[in-house]
Amino acid sequence: MTLDELQEIAEKEREEQKKYTHRVNVSVAAGCLSLHSDQVLKILETEVQKRGMENTCKVKGVGCMGLCAAGPLVRCEPQHTYYRGLPPNQEILSAVVDNLDGAPLPEFALSPDVPFFAEQQKIVLENCGVIDPERIEDAIAVGAYEPLLDCISNRTKDEVVQEIIKSGLRGRGGGGYPTGLKWSMVAKAPGEQKYVICNADEGDPGAFMDRSVLESDPHRVLEGMAIAAYAVGASKGYIYCRAEYPLAVKRLKIAIKQAERLGLLGKRIGDSDFEFEVEVRLGAGAFVCGEETALIASVEGKRGVPRPRPPFPAYSGLNHCPTLLNNVETFANIAPILRKGGDWFASIGTEKSKGTKVFALVGDINNTGLIEVPMGITLRDLVFKLGGGIPEGRKFKAVQTGGPSGGCIPEQFLDMSVDYASLASVGSIMGSGGMIVMDETACMVDVAKFFMDFTRDESCGKCIPCRVGTTQLHGLLERISAGEGKMEDLDTLERLGAMVQKTALCGLGQTAPNPVSSTLRYFREEYVQHITEKTCAQGKCACSNTPAATAGE
Amino acid sequence: MQAYPESVPLPSSDKRWKLVEATIRRHGHKASSLIEVLHTVQESFGYLDCVSLRFVASSLRLPLSEVYGVATYYHYFSLKPPGQHTCVVCMGTGCYVKGSGNLMKAIEEVAHVTAGETTPDGKVSVVAARCIGSCSLSPAAVFDGEVMPKAQPEAVKDQIRRWLDHDAR
């Protein structure tokens, strides 16, 4: 397929869509689906047919619209009205169809001008909730695969790499390594066979950005991978996706087949000599497989255990060949950068953190869901403006970023800018984008224990600092939460944490103590209270139930 | 010429082995397909037993120890048969903050088993998940594949009791 042929498909599809005066988009991403949005979609379709409007009104299943707290979400065009929490009820949905031209039903209407929608800037998610993720023509109509074919016919490999370097894009999976630099390393690495791998093993609990992108706009990720393959000289790609995301896997597989059929993946892409095949590989529930060398071992069918670097995967990765490994969100940024230019991307965000970032807002927050905002936004805006604040009038206590590798950020830093460097300066990390908000009822010792339990369990056991260290750290926290801690335990936690951080083999171990050290730093008084008063003020820990605590011993 | 390993005889006439064999063939008997093949076995039979591990090992020409190592390394694979019904409680951070610990306690109270176990009558398996990605609907529990958003301990207990009392859904 050539660029002209692609544009022809896009034009035809756009013409086709123009005949509809009304469009009703129903979110069928996993969040809304579990609230039965598939039934909502069906009923709406029947209601439209009943009225003989199927040639003027298009009812379509689309991806994630972001505001999961208000699911199932429906968006009506051209009025730009949202409906929230629509039940699969025929009477109500029939009224929705009747009111397509009038004012939306007040009890379910949701204004697109609320800060949650209005304050976002969408690059990665621009097509999520707009296109049908299972129809490639829909994606092509909004410009998918144009940047890829344009690269193949009009740009050299080096020009593509330079454009990514210019954009200042950094890895969105957690580490934040400059993407362009990684690409140029792989491009320069000697070797006949090279690979591109997409890390879709979104392991951080409390994060679902990648899942939403894969479920809502899989072609965006495939295109990013194909452009990367062209730039670094790879011919084979793998998407390593969590087995826990069956819908994402299904839609990815559909997307791959459709792209192959149109000659946008496979052999002779864009009628050139460039070929790129993609396969999905299922993960099997090992958190450490988010680490690149462990992930590669898992793609090879082995136990996902990390190995020391160097050699870096850029020189020796999958099957000992040069391998480019990026995260889903990183790949999803590629096509827009090539369409609009690296300078455009670099103009968004802060000096050292370019572009936008997708965050998952979860926990004690009103507007749970997915948002995409420019880097540099303040935490306060995220939590209170877009997030709508804390439910039931309770007080904000902390926000946890970066999953088990991150830290808890207390109230005094709410006005801090959200970028790689600022988050690191307060003992957390950007991570993949999970933001877990905790209100005053959260116990920070309990939270630290929760994360240590997680990393202890997920430690692969290869290196001693991580295997033994996380177990010891967890044991100390268990003791403190049971009301049996001693004051010197706090020093031991700090010392042991620092030791694990410095000596563990991979990122999992090196960052595992972060939740403990950050809570010790900002919420030390809670630890002290558990030790001296043997009680948990929030009633979350075992000590609040022991006779010792009730007897005030 | 590349020599392909000869096919290993199927362990029994059970048709599900054909599915496993198809996956093995699709990947050209390559050792790198081990995890994919184990996924097919678990999807078809519900769990991995000794017979299937041996079959996979000889089909892919891998030592049984390595196959066993991979099968036990990953949380997703189970070496025990699942119960008639499965209840998964998400213990991801989002759900934990919203009280999934209480859900688990409630389930353990009525089912009398802890996470990772199956009731002695084989009716209900209780599983703790790391994160099912439904963080915005936390706390989430999954009953036989159906997500219960914003699950409450009482509702969860009721469902488990229904499963335990009758065979009805």
Interface residues (C-beta under 8 A of the other chain):
Chain A: A30 G31 S34 L35 C68 A69 G71 E202 G203 D204 P205 G206 A207 F208 R211 A243 E244 Y245 R281 L282 G283 A284 G285 A286 F287 S298 V299 E300 G301 K302 R303 G304 A360 L361 V362 G363 D364 T368 G369 L370 Q400 G403 G434 I436 M438 A442 V447 F450 F451 F454 C460
Chain B: K30 A31 S32 S33 L34 I35 E36 L38 H39 E66 G69 V70 Y73 Y74 H75 Y76 F77 M91 G92 T93 G94 Y96 V97 K98 A129 R130 C131 I132 G133 S134 C135 S136 L137 S138 A140 E146 V147 P149
